[in-house]
Amino acid sequence: MKYTLGDIAQALGAEAAGDLSLPISGVAEPAVAERGELALAMEPTFAEKLGEGAAEAAVLWPDADWQAMGLKGAIFAPRSRYVLAGVARVFAHELHMNEGIHPTAIVEPGAEIGEGARIGPFCYIAKGVRIGPNALIFNHVSIGLDVRIGADAVLHPQVHIGPRVVIGDRFICQPGATIGGDGFSFVSPSRDAVEEARESGTISEASRTTGFVRINSLGSVTIGHDVEVGANATIDRGTISDTRVGDGTKIDDLVCIGHNVQVGRHCLLCGQSGVAGSTVIGDRVVLGGKAGLADHLTVGSDVIVAGASAVSSHIPPGRVMMGNPAMKMELNVESYKAIRRLPRTMAKLDALQKLVSKHFPNG
């Protein structure tokens, strides 16, 4: 579908200048943009690249001299990534599915499918499921007993949703994610090595267990509105109470959320981060990629945990944490600087020790 430069500016609510009737067929990076494409050059560092492409219009930073760049029109982006999100929505590829329920899908008696919902090939919808209107459920999705899913959901291929899961409106789930799998809960018949190691730091013959007994997860998962879950992410159901994810939270690929975890509203959990069982996370928390949180912790609202950090203690609200073990960012930076200085410091200490030994050979 083609738009004009003015159409796009209006859709973004952004200021524009020049020939607003210019037809725009798509977007591209500045150096490779063709005529008819909108070059995305939201920062001054992209200015030189514009000359390498053939774009007649671009998204630029505020107050950019678009005419000096040889452009016929421009849209101005006071906050570049936010405008980029809007541009991406305008030109997003539509999701195509045939209407209705595919003949190979299995919908058990008693399941309720909302008006306008579409279900693709080889899906399984269990008894008691309720799916809201306009849902798009792609091929090979399985939805367990008594699940509730709100309106306008998009479930991509190979998504698996366990029994009794409750999900709000506008849910998006990428391929391969599993929501509501059994939690990783096991106990030994007698005091085991892990318990002894925690208490004493040792392992004795008496604590060597002969095996583990499963604790089945009787709870489920409750997910709010406007939540997204990335490819191959997992959210385990609770042992007794539900695991919970709040409104607006976005979960990246390969994220693992353990049983009984409570995640607040508008959080970002980046790729390969993990939250161990029964940890409580406040609102607007960001976990960088590969960040790990131990079990039974409390993380306050407005916390940022840098990538690859390992959190093993409670975090009060509003802190930026970094490192392994995670500590306040400024302390981690100073600690890292100290570690970098250690070789030089040790060399100086060694030289001083030799000097002292030379002048005082008998100590």
N, C-alpha and C positions, 0 to 999 in steps of 0.2 A: 504494500500500500504506500502511496506517495503522499507526502505532506508538503506544505510550504514552510518557509522559515518562520513566518508569522504564526502558523498553526502550532509549531513546536514551542515557540516562545510563550504563546498563550497557555498551552498545556502545562508548561513549567512554571508559569507565573513569573517569568523572568523578563528583564529589560532587553530590548533588541533595537538594532539600528540598521539602516541601509535598505536594500530591496527585500521587503518582507514577502514578496510574491515568488521568490526563488523556489523552484521545486526541489525537495529533498527526498531521496529514495532510501537513505540509510546513513549510518555513522561509520567513521573510520579514524584510525590514528593519523596525525597530521602528515607524516612523511609519505603515506601510501594512499591518502584520500583522493578519490577520483572526482571529476566534475559531477555535480549532482549529489555528492555525499557531504555530510556535515562533519568537518574536522573537529576533534575533541582536543583543544589546546588550552586547557583551563589555567595553566600556570605559565609565567614568562619564560620558563626554561624550554617550552615547546615552540617558541617563536621561530627559531631558525628552521625547525622541521617543516613548518608550513610552506616554506619556499620549495621544498622537495616534492610536495604533492601538488595536485591540481584542483584542490577544493576552492570554491568561490565563496563559501560561508563557513564559519567556525564558531564554536563555543569558546569564548575568551575570558580572561580575567577582567575585573572592573577597570575602567578607564583605559583599556588597551586601544592603541591607535590602529584600528582595523583597516582604515583606508590606506595607511602607509604599508600595510602588509599585502596590498593588492587584492583585498577581498571586496565582494559586492554587498556583503551583509554579515552581521554578527549577532550572537546572543551572549549576554554577559553573565558570568557566574560568580556571585560574591562568595559562595561556598561550593567549591568545585565538586567534591564528592557527592554532595547532596543533589546538585544539578545533574550529575552523572546518573544518580539513581533514577531521577525523573526521565532522562533521555532513554535509559534502558527500559523503563516501563513503556514509553511511547513505541519503541521499536521491538518490543519483546515478541518472540515467536509464539504464535498461538498454539495451545495444546489441542490436538485434534483427536477426537474419539467419535465412533459411531454412536448414535442415540440408543438409549435403552440398555438392555441387558444382553450381553453376548450369549449365543446358544450354548457355549461350552462352560459358562459360569454356573456354579451351583449356589442357589439361594435357598436355604432351608425354610420350611414352612414356619410362619410366625415372624420372620424377619420383615422389617418395614423399610422400604426404600423411598426416599423423598422425591417429590416432583422434580423432574429434569435431571435426576442423577443418572450417571452412565457407569456401567460396570463392564470391564473388558474381559478378554478371553481367559479361561482357566482360573478364575477367581473362586474363592470359597467364602460364603457369608453364612455364619452359623445361626442357629435358632435364637430368637430374642434380640437380634441386632436391630438398631435403629440408625439409619443413615439420613442425614438432613438433605434438603433440596440442593440441586445443582452440583452434587459431588461428582468428581472425576476419579474413578478407581480403575487404574490401569491393570494390565495383565498380571496373573500369578500373585495376586494379593490375597492373603487369608485374614479373616476377621473372626475372632472367637466369640464365644457364647456371651450374650447380653451386653455387647459393646454398644456405646452411644457415641455417635460422631455428629457434630453440628453441620451447619450449612456451609456450602462452597468449599468443601475439603478437596484436596488434591493428593491422592496416594499413588505414587509412582510404582513401577514394577517391583515385585518381590518384597513388598512391605508385609510384615507379619505383626498383627495386633492380637494380644492375648485376651483372655476372658475378662469381662466386667470393666474393661478400660472405658473411661469417660473422657471425651475430647470436645473442646469448644468449637466455635465457628472459625472458618477461614484457615483451617489447619493445612499445612503443607509438609509432606513427608517424602524424602528422597529415596531412591532405590536401595533395597536391602536392609532398611532399618527394622529393628525389632522393639516393640513396645509392649511391656507386660510379660516378659519372660520371667521365669522363676528366679528369685534372688539367690545369691551365693552364700547360703547359710548352712553351716555344718557344726556339729558338736561331737566331742569324743565322750565315750561312756565314763571316763575318769579324767582326772587332772592331766592335761597333756603338756607337751613340750613348749608350745607357744605360751601357755599360761605361766609355766615355770620361768621361761626366758624373760618374760615381762617383769616378773617379780625379782628374780635374782641374777639374770644375765647368764645363767648356766642351764645345761640340760643333763638330767640324770637318767639312769636306767629306769627308774620308777615312772618317769613321765613319757616314756616311749609308747605311743598309743598303737593299738592294733587296728584302728580304723576310725571312720567318722560316720555319724548318723545325720541324715538330711533333716533340716527344719523346713518344711514346706511353706511356701508363701501363700497366706490366706487373704492378704489384701490385694490391691490392684494398682492402677495408675490413674491419676486425675490430671488432665492437661487443660489449661485455660484457652482463651481466645487468641487468635493471631500468633500462634506458636509455629515455628518451623523446626524440623528435625532433619539433619543431614544424612547422607548415604552411609549405611552400615553403622549408624549409631545405635546404642542400646540403652533402654530404660527399664530396669528391673521393677517388678511389682513389689509392694511392701509385704513385710512378714505378717503383720496384723492390720495396721492402718495403711492407707494408700501412699505410694510415692507420688509427689506432687510437683508440677511445673506451672509457674504462674503466667498470666497474660503477657503476650508480647515477647516472650523469651525466644531466643534463636540459638539452636544447637547445631554445631558443625559436624562434618563427617567424622566417624570413628570416635565419637565421644562416648564415654561409658558412665552412666549414672546408676549407682547401686541402690539396693532395696532401702526403703524408708527415707530416702533423701527428700528434702524439701527445697525447691528452687523458687526464688521469688519472681517478681514481675520485671520484664524488660532487661533480662540478663543476656550476656553473650558468652557462650561456652565454645571456645575455638577448638580446632581439630586436635584429636588425640588427648584432650584433657580428660581427667577422670575424677569422679567424686565417689568416695567410698561410703558404705552404708551408714545411714542415720545422721549424716551431716546436714545441717540447716544453713541455707544460703539466703541472704537478704535480697532486696530489690536492687536492680541496676548494677549488679556485680559482673565484672569481666574476668574470665579465665583465659589467659593466653594459651597458645598451642602447647600441648604436652604438660601443662600444669597439672599437678596432682594434689588432691585433698584427702587426708587421712579420714578415718571413720569417726563418728560422734563429735564432730567439731561444729562450732557456730561461727559463721562468717557474716559480719554485719553488712548493711546496705552500703552501696557506693564504694565498694572495695574493688581494686584492680590487682590481679595477680599476674605478674609477667610470665611470659612463656618459659616452659621447662622448670618452673619453680616447684618446690616440694613443700607443702603446707602440712605441718604436724601439730599446730596449736591454734587456739581460737584467734580470730582477727576482729578487732573492734571496727566500727563503721568508719568509712572515709579514708582508709589507708591504702597506700600503694606498696605492694609486697614484691620481693624479688629474691631469687637465689635458692640454694639448697644447703641448709634449711632456709625456708623463706623468712626474711626479715624486712624491716622498712627499707625502701629503696635507697635512701641516702646512706644508711648504714651498710647495706650490701655493696654499694659502690666504693665506700671507703675501705671495706674489708677486701674487696677485689684489688684495689690499689695497693693495699698492704701486702697481699700475696704476691703481686707482681714485683714488689720491692724486696721480697725475701731473698732471692739469690744474691742480689747486690749487697744486702745487709749481712748475709752469712759470709760472703767473701771478705767484707771489711772486718767482721768479727774474727775470722780465721787469721787474717793478716795481723790484727792486734794481738791475738793469742800467741802467734809465732814471735812477735816483737817482745811481748812480756816474757816468754820462755827464754828468749836469747839473753835478755838482761837479768833475768832472775831464774837461772837454770835449776835452782833448788826449790823453786816454788815459794 
